[in-house]
């Protein structure tokens, strides 16, 4: 049985693009057609601090940190109703106050992780820059838990329903591998270090499954234009060696999509058969505006995104560019 959904975006009920990826009145695939599925949320920024309103390149930001935990709970409830194979958060799970202690910041992480545990299936994390404000990498790993054999890892790969999912970590200050820790970071400096790029090449050379990639910061470096009204995505949101990483993904001809966060306004790009979905930040806007999604991949490797509230729903068709 197909379920009809209202596809919406920040531009209204119908968004047209060169790829025709959003059409009003689309249908989700039947359960029999779905081979793999997951729920996602990004940029929860759970913290007890006052809202922050600021402007960036013509884009207004309204961050409500103290509302994010309840919004995340509602997103988890949304995922529970849809029953995807797993759930993943795409980084900046928590935040911190300027005067807060390590213990207080770890407490925030424990609270949002407890809310994530309400999802009954496998759960996974992506490292985000704010995850290491006031706490160390070791703290973060000790107070979050990836399912299966991925506990204690920040870059890893696993397979669900015949899809290989690859999680990358770009929270590094140097290509040599100096990781963010205890606030030793600049949010606009991120890179996938040399050893992780080589690991990625190896993982993509193994097997023949279709691939979906998760990463916090942006890889779609060629597409910084955000329209005449909204302005331009600042360069700091893009990974420093994004061109190298994208080349590795494209050369494999196995990658269907890349999901990321970091840029709270959200965005979409496509290049050489790979869809790049930048999720809207959950911390943005008041309690009446949430953002998360559930993704289903069908037998033909088309991707169906059912967005929660402000997150656009999208139907993304597999490109002939891939060799799958």
BALOLUM-823674 format. One record per residue (C-alpha): residue number from 1; z, y, x; residue in three letters. Coordinates in pm, 1 decimal, decimal comma, m for minus. Last residue first. Layout:
BEGIN
NODE NUM Z Y X ALA
...
% end
This chain:
BEGIN
NODE 324 m996,6 12,9 2496,7 UNK
NODE 323 m1223,6 190,8 2746,8 UNK
NODE 322 m1116,8 535,7 2630,8 UNK
NODE 321 m1385,7 800,3 2594,0 UNK
NODE 320 m1474,0 669,7 2246,3 UNK
NODE 319 m1170,1 858,1 2126,7 UNK
NODE 318 m902,9 713,5 1902,0 UNK
NODE 317 m855,9 935,3 1598,6 UNK
NODE 316 m552,0 1156,2 1552,7 UNK
NODE 315 m415,1 1211,9 1202,5 UNK
NODE 314 m157,3 1490,9 1214,8 UNK
NODE 313 156,4 1600,9 1034,4 UNK
NODE 312 287,1 1932,7 1161,5 UNK
NODE 311 657,8 1964,2 1258,9 UNK
NODE 310 818,0 2236,6 1044,2 UNK
NODE 309 955,1 1996,9 778,1 UNK
NODE 308 947,7 1643,2 924,3 UNK
NODE 307 606,3 1548,7 1057,6 UNK
NODE 306 430,1 1224,9 973,9 UNK
NODE 305 207,2 1153,8 1270,3 UNK
NODE 304 m71,8 898,1 1241,1 UNK
NODE 303 m237,6 773,7 1560,1 UNK
NODE 302 m561,1 573,7 1555,7 UNK
NODE 301 m557,4 269,2 1779,6 UNK
NODE 300 m788,6 64,5 1553,8 UNK
NODE 299 m501,8 m167,1 1465,0 UNK
NODE 298 m289,9 129,3 1358,1 UNK
NODE 297 m44,8 344,0 1550,2 UNK
NODE 296 238,3 501,8 1349,8 UNK
NODE 295 437,4 805,2 1455,5 UNK
NODE 294 748,8 948,9 1293,6 UNK
NODE 293 827,9 1312,9 1355,9 UNK
NODE 292 1087,2 1580,2 1417,7 UNK
NODE 291 1137,9 1946,3 1326,0 UNK
NODE 290 1393,0 2114,1 1098,9 UNK
NODE 289 1380,6 2448,8 923,0 UNK
NODE 288 1630,3 2528,6 644,5 UNK
NODE 287 1917,9 2503,5 892,9 UNK
NODE 286 1793,0 2804,5 1088,5 UNK
NODE 285 1509,9 2843,5 1335,1 UNK
NODE 284 1441,6 2683,6 1674,0 UNK
NODE 283 1689,6 2426,1 1804,7 UNK
NODE 282 1462,7 2141,3 1689,9 UNK
NODE 281 1192,5 2247,9 1936,7 UNK
NODE 280 843,4 2184,5 1804,2 UNK
NODE 279 670,1 1885,8 1957,4 UNK
NODE 278 390,4 1923,6 2212,2 UNK
NODE 277 126,3 1663,8 2126,6 UNK
NODE 276 m141,2 1600,4 2389,3 UNK
NODE 275 m419,3 1371,0 2265,7 UNK
NODE 274 m616,1 1187,2 2534,9 UNK
NODE 273 m986,7 1111,1 2485,2 UNK
NODE 272 m1120,5 1326,2 2762,8 UNK
NODE 271 m907,5 1628,4 2672,3 UNK
NODE 270 m715,4 1711,6 2359,2 UNK
NODE 269 m452,0 1977,8 2299,0 UNK
NODE 268 m176,0 2041,0 2044,8 UNK
NODE 267 113,7 2287,9 2045,4 UNK
NODE 266 479,5 2334,1 1963,5 UNK
NODE 265 668,4 2664,0 1939,4 UNK
NODE 264 958,2 2520,3 2139,1 UNK
NODE 263 765,7 2469,4 2462,6 UNK
NODE 262 991,5 2210,3 2632,3 UNK
NODE 261 861,9 1912,1 2427,4 UNK
NODE 260 627,2 1629,4 2520,5 UNK
NODE 259 413,7 1349,9 2373,8 UNK
NODE 258 106,2 1227,9 2564,0 UNK
NODE 257 m160,3 1029,7 2380,4 UNK
NODE 256 m407,4 740,6 2383,0 UNK
NODE 255 m398,2 650,2 2751,4 UNK
NODE 254 m606,1 351,8 2862,5 UNK
NODE 253 m895,7 521,8 3041,7 UNK
NODE 252 m701,2 466,9 3365,9 UNK
NODE 251 m880,7 755,0 3538,4 UNK
NODE 250 m764,6 991,3 3266,1 UNK
NODE 249 m395,0 919,3 3321,0 UNK
NODE 248 m421,4 951,9 3700,8 UNK
NODE 247 m618,6 1275,9 3662,5 UNK
NODE 246 m353,3 1407,8 3423,6 UNK
NODE 245 m84,3 1344,6 3686,0 UNK
NODE 244 m277,0 1528,4 3957,8 UNK
NODE 243 m361,1 1823,8 3732,2 UNK
NODE 242 3,5 1845,2 3618,1 UNK
NODE 241 127,5 1897,3 3973,0 UNK
NODE 240 337,5 2204,8 3891,2 UNK
NODE 239 434,7 2080,8 3543,3 UNK
NODE 238 351,7 2341,4 3279,3 UNK
NODE 237 610,8 2548,8 3093,1 UNK
NODE 236 631,7 2801,2 3374,9 UNK
NODE 235 267,5 2903,1 3325,3 UNK
NODE 234 353,2 3098,7 3012,0 UNK
NODE 233 186,0 2978,1 2689,1 UNK
NODE 232 m27,8 3270,7 2577,6 UNK
NODE 231 m24,5 3517,1 2287,1 UNK
NODE 230 72,7 3427,6 1932,3 UNK
NODE 229 m182,0 3650,0 1760,2 UNK
NODE 228 m487,1 3606,3 1982,8 UNK
NODE 227 m448,1 3231,1 2006,4 UNK
NODE 226 m219,8 3006,7 2212,3 UNK
NODE 225 m436,1 2979,0 2520,4 UNK
NODE 224 m264,7 2774,2 2790,0 UNK
NODE 223 m500,3 2478,7 2760,1 UNK
NODE 222 m597,8 2365,0 3109,1 UNK
NODE 221 m238,7 2271,7 3201,7 UNK
NODE 220 m198,6 2009,1 2927,8 UNK
NODE 219 84,7 1837,3 3119,2 UNK
NODE 218 379,9 2013,6 2956,9 UNK
NODE 217 746,8 1943,9 3027,9 UNK
NODE 216 958,0 1673,4 2862,6 UNK
NODE 215 751,3 1360,1 2924,1 UNK
NODE 214 644,8 1066,6 2704,9 UNK
NODE 213 322,7 870,4 2761,7 UNK
NODE 212 137,3 641,5 2519,2 UNK
NODE 211 m70,6 356,0 2658,4 UNK
NODE 210 m315,4 99,0 2519,3 UNK
NODE 209 m250,2 m244,3 2669,7 UNK
NODE 208 m463,7 m382,2 2954,0 UNK
NODE 207 m213,4 m515,4 3205,4 UNK
NODE 206 m111,3 m355,4 3533,8 UNK
NODE 205 m312,7 m73,1 3689,6 UNK
NODE 204 m137,7 183,3 3468,7 UNK
NODE 203 200,8 69,1 3600,9 UNK
NODE 202 81,1 96,8 3962,3 UNK
NODE 201 m63,8 444,4 3920,0 UNK
NODE 200 258,6 556,7 3750,4 UNK
NODE 199 468,0 422,1 4039,7 UNK
NODE 198 249,1 619,9 4279,1 UNK
NODE 197 305,6 934,1 4072,2 UNK
NODE 196 679,5 857,5 4070,9 UNK
NODE 195 694,0 833,0 4450,4 UNK
NODE 194 506,5 1161,8 4489,3 UNK
NODE 193 731,0 1363,1 4262,1 UNK
NODE 192 645,6 1460,1 3902,7 UNK
NODE 191 708,8 1832,8 3906,1 UNK
NODE 190 909,8 2104,1 3737,9 UNK
NODE 189 981,5 2467,3 3821,0 UNK
NODE 188 1004,9 2695,7 3516,0 UNK
NODE 187 1355,5 2579,2 3420,5 UNK
NODE 186 1491,1 2655,8 3768,0 UNK
NODE 185 1726,6 2389,1 3891,3 UNK
NODE 184 2052,5 2307,3 4066,4 UNK
NODE 183 2254,9 2319,1 3743,4 UNK
NODE 182 2472,1 2024,1 3839,6 UNK
NODE 181 2166,5 1807,9 3909,4 UNK
NODE 180 1788,9 1849,8 3910,4 UNK
NODE 179 1624,2 1588,2 4129,9 UNK
NODE 178 1502,8 1640,4 4486,7 UNK
NODE 177 1217,1 1388,0 4508,5 UNK
NODE 176 981,2 1477,9 4794,1 UNK
NODE 175 759,3 1660,8 4545,3 UNK
NODE 174 1040,7 1912,5 4511,5 UNK
NODE 173 1263,5 2061,5 4241,3 UNK
NODE 172 1246,1 1758,3 4015,9 UNK
NODE 171 1295,3 1722,0 3642,2 UNK
NODE 170 944,6 1583,0 3582,2 UNK
NODE 169 1063,1 1241,7 3458,4 UNK
NODE 168 800,4 1015,1 3302,3 UNK
NODE 167 841,6 764,8 3018,5 UNK
NODE 166 557,6 514,7 2972,2 UNK
NODE 165 502,7 326,5 2646,8 UNK
NODE 164 270,6 26,5 2656,2 UNK
NODE 163 141,2 m56,0 2307,7 UNK
NODE 162 110,2 m422,1 2199,9 UNK
NODE 161 376,8 m393,2 1933,9 UNK
NODE 160 634,1 m247,9 2170,0 UNK
NODE 159 596,8 m246,8 2549,3 UNK
NODE 158 822,3 m80,4 2803,8 UNK
NODE 157 785,9 161,3 3093,2 UNK
NODE 156 1031,6 359,4 3305,6 UNK
NODE 155 1120,0 699,2 3446,0 UNK
NODE 154 1474,7 830,1 3394,8 UNK
NODE 153 1650,8 496,6 3444,5 UNK
NODE 152 2017,6 400,8 3400,7 UNK
NODE 151 1957,0 173,9 3101,8 UNK
NODE 150 1590,8 72,1 3072,1 UNK
NODE 149 1645,6 m303,1 3034,6 UNK
NODE 148 1651,4 m296,1 2653,4 UNK
NODE 147 1786,0 26,9 2512,5 UNK
NODE 146 1841,0 356,1 2690,3 UNK
NODE 145 2196,1 483,9 2698,9 UNK
NODE 144 2338,7 829,2 2742,6 UNK
NODE 143 2677,7 928,4 2886,6 UNK
NODE 142 2658,4 755,2 3225,0 UNK
NODE 141 2295,8 858,9 3280,6 UNK
NODE 140 2376,0 1224,8 3218,6 UNK
NODE 139 2683,5 1217,7 3439,3 UNK
NODE 138 2487,9 1054,1 3723,2 UNK
NODE 137 2221,3 1323,8 3698,5 UNK
NODE 136 2499,5 1574,9 3738,1 UNK
NODE 135 2650,9 1809,2 3482,6 UNK
NODE 134 2675,5 2188,2 3440,0 UNK
NODE 133 2312,6 2221,3 3325,0 UNK
NODE 132 2146,3 1885,0 3388,8 UNK
NODE 131 2025,6 1804,4 3035,0 UNK
NODE 130 1891,1 2158,9 3021,3 UNK
NODE 129 1588,9 2054,4 3232,0 UNK
NODE 128 1487,9 1758,2 3017,8 UNK
NODE 127 1503,8 1385,2 3098,9 UNK
NODE 126 1349,0 1159,8 2834,0 UNK
NODE 125 1574,6 925,2 2639,8 UNK
NODE 124 1531,5 595,5 2454,1 UNK
NODE 123 1671,0 419,6 2149,3 UNK
NODE 122 1614,0 64,1 2020,0 UNK
NODE 121 1697,5 17,7 1651,1 UNK
NODE 120 1992,9 110,8 1431,2 UNK
NODE 119 1953,1 491,7 1448,6 UNK
NODE 118 2310,0 609,1 1397,6 UNK
NODE 117 2343,3 585,2 1775,8 UNK
NODE 116 2158,8 916,8 1800,3 UNK
NODE 115 2454,0 1095,3 1635,9 UNK
NODE 114 2685,9 944,9 1898,3 UNK
NODE 113 2448,0 1070,8 2170,0 UNK
NODE 112 2477,1 1420,9 2022,2 UNK
NODE 111 2854,9 1410,3 2045,6 UNK
NODE 110 2872,1 1248,7 2390,8 UNK
NODE 109 2636,2 1512,7 2532,1 UNK
NODE 108 2855,2 1790,1 2394,7 UNK
NODE 107 3160,9 1624,6 2550,6 UNK
NODE 106 2981,4 1606,8 2886,2 UNK
NODE 105 2940,0 1984,3 2861,2 UNK
NODE 104 3310,3 2036,8 2790,8 UNK
NODE 103 3407,5 1815,0 3084,0 UNK
NODE 102 3165,2 1996,9 3318,3 UNK
NODE 101 3318,1 2327,6 3217,0 UNK
NODE 100 3182,1 2599,6 2993,2 UNK
NODE 99 3160,6 2964,2 3101,1 UNK
NODE 98 2784,7 2999,6 3069,9 UNK
NODE 97 2778,9 2777,6 2760,9 UNK
NODE 96 2596,6 2445,1 2761,2 UNK
NODE 95 2286,5 2269,3 2625,9 UNK
NODE 94 2225,7 1921,5 2490,2 UNK
NODE 93 1931,3 1688,7 2430,0 UNK
NODE 92 1702,1 1904,8 2639,1 UNK
NODE 91 1465,1 1606,3 2654,2 UNK
NODE 90 1212,6 1409,6 2451,6 UNK
NODE 89 1434,3 1207,4 2221,7 UNK
NODE 88 1308,7 858,4 2143,0 UNK
NODE 87 1336,6 623,6 1846,9 UNK
NODE 86 1221,1 262,9 1816,3 UNK
NODE 85 1020,3 23,7 1597,4 UNK
NODE 84 1004,0 274,6 1312,8 UNK
NODE 83 1219,7 230,4 999,1 UNK
NODE 82 1083,2 516,0 781,5 UNK
NODE 81 1417,8 573,8 607,9 UNK
NODE 80 1603,7 546,8 938,3 UNK
NODE 79 1369,5 803,5 1092,9 UNK
NODE 78 1456,6 1056,6 822,9 UNK
NODE 77 1828,2 981,7 872,7 UNK
NODE 76 1779,0 1045,3 1245,6 UNK
NODE 75 1616,6 1379,2 1161,5 UNK
NODE 74 1908,1 1468,0 933,9 UNK
NODE 73 2153,7 1392,6 1215,1 UNK
NODE 72 1942,1 1608,2 1445,4 UNK
NODE 71 1963,4 1899,1 1201,1 UNK
NODE 70 2341,2 1856,3 1191,5 UNK
NODE 69 2357,2 1864,7 1570,5 UNK
NODE 68 2117,9 2158,1 1596,9 UNK
NODE 67 2310,7 2407,1 1386,0 UNK
NODE 66 2535,7 2547,1 1662,1 UNK
NODE 65 2238,5 2601,7 1893,4 UNK
NODE 64 2045,8 2824,2 1653,5 UNK
NODE 63 1753,1 2947,6 1863,6 UNK
NODE 62 1528,1 3212,3 1712,4 UNK
NODE 61 1224,6 3261,1 1935,6 UNK
NODE 60 951,5 3518,5 1867,2 UNK
NODE 59 616,2 3454,9 2037,0 UNK
NODE 58 430,1 3763,2 2162,4 UNK
NODE 57 444,7 3655,4 2526,7 UNK
NODE 56 812,4 3566,5 2488,5 UNK
NODE 55 1053,4 3733,2 2246,1 UNK
NODE 54 1422,9 3660,8 2208,4 UNK
NODE 53 1690,1 3568,5 1956,4 UNK
NODE 52 1984,2 3355,8 2072,1 UNK
NODE 51 2229,1 3203,5 1827,9 UNK
NODE 50 2592,5 3194,5 1942,7 UNK
NODE 49 2726,3 2900,0 2137,1 UNK
NODE 48 2856,3 2557,1 2047,3 UNK
NODE 47 2587,0 2339,0 2199,2 UNK
NODE 46 2325,0 2080,4 2100,8 UNK
NODE 45 1994,9 2179,1 2262,0 UNK
NODE 44 1793,3 1956,5 2022,4 UNK
NODE 43 1481,1 2010,4 2230,6 UNK
NODE 42 1280,1 1713,7 2103,5 UNK
NODE 41 1269,5 1460,5 1823,7 UNK
NODE 40 1086,2 1131,7 1795,5 UNK
NODE 39 1039,8 829,6 1571,5 UNK
NODE 38 835,9 530,2 1674,8 UNK
NODE 37 568,0 292,5 1549,3 UNK
NODE 36 357,5 m4,7 1659,5 UNK
NODE 35 93,3 m238,3 1514,2 UNK
NODE 34 38,9 m68,6 1177,8 UNK
NODE 33 m240,7 m201,8 954,8 UNK
NODE 32 m22,8 m440,7 754,7 UNK
NODE 31 230,2 m162,5 694,3 UNK
NODE 30 m43,9 40,3 525,7 UNK
NODE 29 m186,2 336,0 711,9 UNK
NODE 28 m80,7 689,0 615,6 UNK
NODE 27 m310,7 878,5 384,3 UNK
NODE 26 m467,9 1218,9 432,8 UNK
NODE 25 m433,4 1474,4 153,3 UNK
NODE 24 m518,4 1783,7 357,5 UNK
NODE 23 m700,5 1711,8 680,9 UNK
NODE 22 m561,3 1746,2 1030,6 UNK
NODE 21 m735,1 1610,1 1339,4 UNK
NODE 20 m1081,3 1751,6 1274,1 UNK
NODE 19 m1166,2 1720,1 1645,3 UNK
NODE 18 m1319,2 2066,9 1688,2 UNK
NODE 17 m1026,3 2197,7 1486,4 UNK
NODE 16 m941,1 2256,2 1121,0 UNK
NODE 15 m592,6 2306,9 987,3 UNK
NODE 14 m521,5 2269,0 617,2 UNK
NODE 13 m191,3 2312,4 439,7 UNK
NODE 12 m85,6 2628,9 616,1 UNK
NODE 11 m110,8 2773,4 965,6 UNK
NODE 10 232,9 2651,5 1075,7 UNK
NODE 9 114,9 2307,3 984,4 UNK
NODE 8 106,5 2078,0 685,1 UNK
NODE 7 m26,0 1740,5 586,6 UNK
NODE 6 103,7 1638,5 246,8 UNK
NODE 5 150,8 1265,1 250,7 UNK
NODE 4 m11,7 979,6 61,9 UNK
NODE 3 141,7 634,3 106,0 UNK
NODE 2 m94,9 339,7 136,6 UNK
NODE 1 0,0 0,0 0,0 UNK
% end
